[in-house]
Structure formats: structure tokens, C-alpha cells
Amino acid sequence: MIQAVNKTVLQNGIRILTKKMPYVRSVSMGIWVNVGARDEGLTENGLSHFIEHMVFKGTKKRSAFQIAKEFDAIGGHSNAFTGMEKTCFHGKVMDTHIEILVDILSDIFLNSVFNPKEVENERQVILQEIGMVEDSPEEYIHILTNNNFWGDGSLGRSILGSRENITAFDAEAIKDFFYRFYQPEHIVISVAGNVEHNHIVDIIGHAFESVASGKGLPERTTQESTSRIDMHYRDLEQVHICIGTKGLPATDEQRYAFSLMNTILGGNMSSRLFQEIREKRGLAYSVYSFVSSNVNAGMFGVYAGVDPKNTQISIELILKEMRKLKEKRVSSTELHNAKEYTKGNLLMASESSDNQMVQVAQNEIHFGRYIPLQKIVDKIDAVSKDDILNLAGNLFQSKHLSLTSLGPVKDNKLFKNGLTL
């Protein structure tokens, strides 16, 4: 009998998981580390992201150009990303090239040299990346929102780091962080596609068994949010607004109701916010709600980009729609449509080896086990109107609200009615 997901734990604690998808010709592999920007100290902020860049910049046997050339030669795609709590190095190839993919990803992860010259070159790239984000108001407002909502703690810092830190990091600081935090018990290797589990373990296991255990990592403490208005003046055509309130941790049992509530409020084109603010009133081109969930903390947010003269009415309309969710049950039709939308996205995404690779790894990191798709669908179907009503009542409270703005607004007296739910 073929298992949905197979798992092997190496002697040093590194976990290898595979999801067989015999109906596809691709293979996606990710090397995940349960470490991110949240685990950095103030003067270390940006190191996880710097490492993400540096692993592609040369190993003991491959230059940065050779790494890129070998991926291109097999029609492969490679990339990496850093989050608040995870870093992932991943690639995707045809199933006939799985051995080459494993060899390259293993090499860059285990044998990167962090050459000082490459560090200097990449430093400039990251500084340009910071500038690029700051030049994009819709991206930058989310960094400002995290800082406003979470305050001075690590969840409130930019994943990219500060310019001061990026300028100060050298090769030794990068290597020290890498070897201190990239410990076996925090490493998960996830592979999805047309693969055989034993074969993957055979070609991956030997190299990764050499990773030595460290001294352990500190626990992630629960971080409290703040409630305040934070305005950033910039001469723009629009005012970019983010309203944040308390959310849920990633593993909370109410996460299915949380997802559906997000969909109903501002998660798609038929959502309440989209219809009220864009379709009926024409106040914004882009308006949506979003969730940001970490292992023991979370935020629920709403974004809109509006004409400066419409700032106040837009904020009032957003709060009104949030208030309605905690005062009256959603309709049966709304709930049904949100469930079908969510299940449809999940089922269609399950046909991608990339998405399956991500799901397998995140299940392992968060829950220590694989959660079958059908179980998730059943949990979604089980959400009731009362579940959403009660959740909105618990989360949508004035004491949790924060407001962040970026644009040509200087005085918070504009928000004369305050932030109340």
C-alpha cells in the first residue's frame, strides 16, 4: 500500500519526507530550516535573509555561475525564501533529473563558503532590495504595519533587516549565525513528485547525516501586540492604509473558521470589502483582508489604497464591515460560497508538486505529522456560522486595533472618530 507521505528520520534528527505523485513528471524539493527573522537578535536582524542569498554564491566545488548554469542546463528552477519563522531553499526539475537537483541543493546548503568578496557583492544587492521594497508603497506598508502592530519585538522587524545591519555584517557573522542556528532538529527536507521514497533517502541521507547537532535554540516567547495609530508621510497619489487586529497562531484549532472569515470579509472579488469599497463606491482599486500567523501569535489585517480625501470614509467602512461580522451571523450562502472557494483553491493547488512540497514540510514543522487533504476539507465543511460570529467577537475588539498609513496625510486628527469596533 502506497502511503500518502513517507518519512525517514536520520540519526542526527534531520527529517526526510516524500509525497509520491505518479501522475506528474516534475519533482520539487525543499530544504527547510525552522529558523527565520523572528529568531534574530536586534543586531542580527537580516542575517537569515542574507544567508538565503549567500548559499547560491558558491561552494567548495561550484562557483555562483556554475550553480546557475547547472540548474539552467536541466531546465530547472531554483529559489529560496525567508520568513519570520522559516527559511527554505528549493528547486523543481523533471523527474529524470532528480539526482542532479539533490546534488546541487545539498551542495549549496552543506558546503557554501560564504566568500568575503561575494558577501560584499551581495550586500549591495540586498540594499537595493530594501530600496525596491520601500519604493513600492503597497509592499512597504506591510513592513510598517508589522512594526506598528508588534512594536519593538522581533515580529515587528523587517525580514530584510535594516540598512545599518546589512552594512555591518561580514562573512564571519554570517557563518556564525548559520552554524549556530542551522541545527539538524530544525531541518526538514521535503520532496514531492514522481519519486520513490527509498531512492530519495539513499541519495540525500548520506550527505545530511554529517550535519552535527548544536547546543539547542531558545524558545520563541509569546509576543503581545500594540494598539496605536502610526502615520508615515510621503508625497504619493494615494494613502495606503492597513488596519491590524489580533489574529490566531498557525496551529490554532479555529484556523479553518479564521480562513473562511478572511475570505468572506476581504479574501476575494465577491467579499464584503471588495464589493462595498471598490464595486459599490469606487473608493479603491486594491482592497483586501489578510492573515499573518506564526507559531504562537497572529495578526488579522485589512489593506486599502485610496485617494487622500477618501481616507476617513474608507477607514470607517472597513471598521463597519468588521463590526458587522461580530454582530450578525454570516448568511448560509456566504458561508457556502466561502467554503467552496477555499476547497477549490486547495484541491487545485494539490495538483502542483511545488505546493505539495510546501504542504508536507509545513505540516511536519507545525504538527509533526502529515494532515491529509480530505481531513482539511472536512474541517472546512464543519465550520458553522456561529464559529465565525464567535471568532470575530473575540478578535475584533477596539483594544487590539492598530492603524498604519503611508501617504500624504500628516495629522491623525483626520481619524476623528478613533478606532472603535
C-alpha positions in Angstrom: 0.0 0.0 0.0 1.4 3.4 -1.0 1.5 5.8 1.9 0.3 9.4 1.4 3.6 10.7 2.8 6.7 8.7 3.8 9.1 9.9 6.4 12.6 8.9 7.5 14.4 10.5 10.4 18.2 10.4 10.1 20.3 9.6 13.2 21.1 13.3 13.8 17.4 14.2 13.7 17.0 15.6 10.2 13.7 14.6 8.7 13.2 13.5 5.1 9.6 13.4 3.8 8.3 12.4 0.3 4.9 12.7 -1.3 4.6 10.5 -4.4 2.7 12.0 -7.3 2.9 9.4 -10.1 0.8 11.3 -12.5 3.2 14.2 -12.8 6.7 14.4 -14.5 8.1 17.0 -12.2 9.9 16.8 -8.8 10.0 19.6 -6.3 12.5 19.6 -3.4 12.8 22.0 -0.5 15.3 22.1 2.3 13.5 23.8 5.2 15.0 25.3 8.3 12.7 26.2 11.2 14.6 29.5 11.7 13.7 33.0 10.5 13.8 36.6 11.2 11.9 36.1 14.5 14.9 34.2 15.9 17.4 37.0 15.3 18.5 39.5 17.9 18.3 43.2 17.2 21.8 43.5 15.8 21.3 40.2 13.9 18.2 41.3 12.1 18.6 40.4 8.4 21.1 37.5 8.8 18.6 34.8 7.9 17.7 36.6 4.6 21.4 37.3 4.0 22.1 33.6 4.3 19.3 32.9 1.8 21.2 34.9 -0.7 24.7 33.6 0.1 24.0 29.9 -0.3 23.7 30.4 -4.1 27.0 32.3 -4.2 29.5 29.4 -4.3 30.5 26.2 -2.6 33.8 24.4 -2.3 33.3 22.8 -5.8 30.9 25.2 -7.6 31.0 28.9 -8.3 27.9 31.0 -8.3 28.0 30.9 -12.1 28.3 27.1 -12.2 25.3 26.7 -9.8 23.2 28.9 -12.1 24.5 27.2 -15.2 23.8 23.6 -13.9 20.3 24.5 -13.0 19.6 26.1 -16.4 21.2 23.1 -18.2 18.5 20.8 -16.9 15.6 23.2 -17.3 15.3 23.5 -13.6 14.0 26.3 -11.4 15.7 27.2 -8.1 15.0 29.8 -5.5 14.8 30.5 -1.8 12.7 32.5 0.6 12.9 33.7 4.2 10.0 34.2 6.6 9.6 35.2 10.2 10.0 31.6 11.3 11.3 29.5 8.3 13.8 29.6 5.6 13.5 27.4 2.5 15.9 26.6 -0.3 14.1 24.8 -3.1 14.2 23.6 -6.7 12.0 22.0 -9.3 13.1 19.7 -12.2 11.9 16.9 -14.5 11.8 13.6 -12.6 14.7 12.3 -14.8 17.0 15.0 -13.2 16.2 14.4 -9.5 19.8 13.2 -8.8 21.2 16.4 -10.2 18.7 18.5 -8.2 19.6 16.7 -5.0 23.3 17.1 -5.7 23.1 20.9 -6.3 20.8 21.7 -3.4 22.7 19.5 -1.0 26.0 21.2 -2.1 24.8 24.8 -1.7 23.2 24.0 1.7 26.0 22.0 3.2 29.1 23.4 1.5 28.6 27.1 1.0 31.9 29.0 1.6 30.4 32.5 2.3 33.3 34.1 0.4 34.0 37.6 1.8 34.1 39.0 -1.8 30.7 37.5 -2.6 29.4 38.9 0.7 30.4 42.4 -0.4 28.7 42.0 -3.7 25.5 40.6 -2.2 25.4 43.3 0.4 24.8 45.8 -2.4 22.1 43.6 -3.9 20.2 43.4 -0.6 20.5 47.1 0.0 18.9 47.5 -3.4 16.2 45.0 -2.5 15.4 47.1 0.6 15.2 50.2 -1.5 13.0 48.5 -4.0 10.5 47.5 -1.3 10.5 51.0 0.2 9.7 52.3 -3.3 6.7 50.1 -3.5 4.1 51.6 -1.1 1.8 48.5 -1.2 4.7 46.3 -0.1 6.3 48.8 2.3 3.0 49.5 4.2 3.1 45.8 5.4 6.5 46.2 6.9 5.4 49.4 8.6 2.2 47.6 9.8 4.2 44.8 11.4 6.4 47.3 13.2 3.4 49.2 14.4 1.4 46.2 15.5 4.2 44.2 17.1 6.3 47.0 18.4 10.0 46.6 19.1 9.9 42.8 19.3 11.3 40.5 16.6 8.0 40.1 14.9 7.9 43.8 14.3 11.2 43.9 12.3 11.7 43.6 8.6 12.8 40.2 7.3 15.2 42.1 5.0 16.9 43.7 8.0 18.0 47.3 8.5 20.5 49.1 6.3 22.7 49.6 9.3 22.8 45.8 10.0 23.3 44.8 6.3 26.2 47.3 6.1 27.8 45.9 9.2 27.6 42.1 8.5 30.7 40.3 7.4 31.4 36.7 6.4 32.3 35.7 9.9 29.0 37.0 11.3 27.0 35.2 8.6 28.9 31.9 9.1 28.5 32.1 12.9 24.7 32.5 12.6 24.5 29.7 10.1 26.3 27.2 12.1 24.6 28.3 15.4 21.1 28.1 14.1 21.0 25.5 11.2 20.9 22.5 13.5 19.6 19.1 12.5 16.5 19.1 14.6 15.3 22.2 12.8 15.9 20.8 9.3 13.2 19.2 7.2 13.7 18.0 3.6 10.5 17.7 1.6 10.3 16.2 -1.8 7.1 15.8 -3.9 6.5 14.5 -7.4 7.2 11.3 -9.3 9.7 9.9 -6.8 10.3 6.8 -4.7 10.9 7.4 -1.0 13.8 4.9 -0.5 15.6 6.3 -3.5 15.4 9.8 -2.2 16.7 8.8 1.2 19.5 6.9 -0.5 20.7 9.9 -2.5 20.1 12.6 0.3 20.7 10.8 3.5 24.5 10.2 3.4 25.3 13.9 2.8 23.0 15.2 5.5 24.0 12.7 8.1 27.2 14.7 8.5 25.4 17.7 10.0 26.4 17.9 13.6 24.0 18.8 16.4 24.4 22.1 18.2 23.6 23.5 21.7 19.9 23.9 21.1 17.9 27.1 20.4 15.9 29.4 22.8 12.1 29.0 22.9 10.1 31.6 21.0 8.3 33.6 23.6 4.7 34.9 23.0 4.7 38.5 21.9 2.0 40.9 22.7 0.6 43.3 20.1 0.1 47.1 20.4 -2.8 49.3 19.7 -1.9 52.7 18.2 -2.1 54.9 15.1 1.2 55.3 13.2 1.3 57.7 10.2 4.1 58.0 7.7 4.0 61.0 5.4 5.1 60.5 1.8 4.2 62.6 -1.3 2.1 59.9 -3.1 -1.1 59.9 -5.2 -2.7 57.5 -2.7 -2.9 56.9 1.0 -2.1 53.3 1.8 -3.9 52.0 4.9 -3.5 48.9 7.0 -5.8 48.1 9.9 -4.5 45.3 12.1 -6.1 43.4 14.9 -5.4 40.2 16.9 -5.2 37.0 14.9 -4.6 33.3 15.5 -1.5 31.2 15.8 -0.8 28.9 12.8 -1.8 25.8 14.7 -4.9 27.1 16.4 -8.0 24.8 16.2 -10.0 27.7 14.9 -7.8 28.3 11.9 -10.4 26.9 9.5 -13.0 29.4 10.7 -10.3 32.1 10.6 -9.6 31.4 7.0 -13.3 31.4 6.0 -13.8 34.7 7.9 -11.0 36.2 6.0 -12.4 35.1 2.7 -15.9 36.5 3.5 -14.5 39.8 4.7 -11.9 40.6 2.0 -10.4 37.5 0.5 -11.8 37.5 -3.0 -13.8 39.6 -5.5 -17.2 38.8 -4.0 -16.0 39.6 -0.5 -17.8 42.3 1.6 -14.9 44.7 1.5 -14.3 44.4 -2.3 -17.9 44.8 -3.1 -18.6 47.7 -0.6 -15.4 49.8 -1.1 -14.5 49.1 -4.7 -17.6 47.9 -6.6 -20.3 50.0 -5.0 -18.4 53.2 -4.1 -15.3 53.1 -6.3 -13.0 54.2 -3.4 -10.1 51.8 -4.1 -8.6 49.8 -6.8 -7.0 47.4 -4.3 -8.7 46.4 -1.1 -8.3 43.1 0.7 -8.0 41.4 4.1 -5.2 39.0 5.1 -3.9 36.8 7.8 -0.4 36.5 9.2 0.0 33.5 11.5 3.1 32.4 13.4 3.6 29.5 15.8 2.2 31.3 18.9 0.9 34.6 17.6 -1.0 36.1 14.7 -2.5 39.2 13.1 -5.6 39.8 11.0 -5.3 42.8 8.7 -7.1 44.9 6.1 -5.3 46.9 3.4 -6.7 49.6 1.1 -5.1 52.2 -1.2 -7.3 55.3 -1.5 -7.5 58.9 -2.6 -6.3 61.1 0.4 -9.7 62.8 0.5 -11.4 59.4 1.0 -9.2 58.2 3.8 -11.6 58.8 6.6 -14.7 57.2 4.9 -12.6 54.2 3.8 -11.4 53.5 7.4 -15.0 53.9 8.7 -16.3 51.5 6.1 -13.6 48.9 6.9 -14.4 49.1 10.6 -18.1 48.9 9.8 -17.7 45.7 7.9 -15.6 44.2 10.6 -18.1 45.2 13.2 -20.9 43.5 11.2 -19.1 40.2 11.3 -19.2 40.1 15.1 -22.7 41.4 15.4 -24.6 39.2 13.0 -24.1 35.7 11.6 -23.0 35.5 8.0 -25.6 34.1 5.6 -25.8 30.5 4.6 -25.0 31.4 1.0 -21.9 33.5 2.0 -20.6 30.6 4.2 -21.3 28.0 1.5 -19.5 30.1 -1.2 -16.5 30.8 1.0 -16.2 27.1 1.7 -16.3 26.2 -2.0 -13.8 28.9 -2.8 -11.4 27.7 -0.2 -11.8 24.0 -1.0 -11.4 24.7 -4.7 -8.2 26.6 -4.2 -6.8 23.8 -2.0 -7.8 21.0 -4.4 -6.4 22.8 -7.5 -3.2 23.6 -5.6 -2.8 20.0 -4.7 -2.1 19.2 -8.3 1.2 21.1 -8.1 4.4 19.4 -6.9 5.6 22.7 -5.6 2.5 23.2 -3.4 2.6 19.6 -2.2 6.3 20.0 -1.2 5.3 23.1 0.8 2.3 21.5 2.4 4.3 18.4 3.5 7.0 20.5 5.1 4.7 22.9 6.9 2.6 20.1 8.3 5.8 18.4 9.6 7.2 21.7 11.1 3.9 22.8 12.7 2.3 19.5 13.7 4.9 16.8 13.4 2.7 14.8 11.0 1.1 14.9 7.6 -2.5 16.1 7.6 -4.5 14.6 4.6 -6.2 17.0 2.3 -9.6 15.2 2.9 -9.3 15.9 6.7 -8.7 19.6 5.9 -11.7 19.6 3.6 -13.8 18.0 6.3 -12.7 20.6 8.9 -13.7 23.4 6.5 -17.1 21.9 5.9 -17.6 21.6 9.7 -17.3 25.4 10.3 -20.6 26.9 11.3 -22.0 30.5 11.2 -21.7 30.6 15.0 -18.0 29.7 14.8 -17.3 32.8 12.6 -19.5 35.0 14.8 -17.8 34.0 18.0 -14.3 34.2 16.4 -15.0 37.7 15.1 -16.3 38.7 18.5 -13.1 37.5 20.2 -10.6 39.1 17.7 -12.3 42.2 16.5 -12.0 44.4 19.6 -11.0 48.1 19.9 -8.2 47.3 22.4 -6.5 45.2 19.7 -6.8 47.6 16.8 -3.8 49.4 15.2 -3.8 51.7 12.1 -0.8 52.3 9.9 -0.9 54.8 6.9 1.6 55.7 4.3 1.0 58.7 2.0 0.1 62.4 2.0 -1.6 62.5 5.4 0.2 64.2 8.3 -2.3 64.6 11.2 -4.1 61.8 13.0 -6.9 64.2 13.9 -8.2 63.1 10.5 -9.3 60.0 12.2 -11.7 62.0 14.4 -13.8 59.0 15.3 -10.9 57.0 16.5 -10.6 53.2 16.1 -13.6 51.5 17.6 -15.3 48.2 17.0 
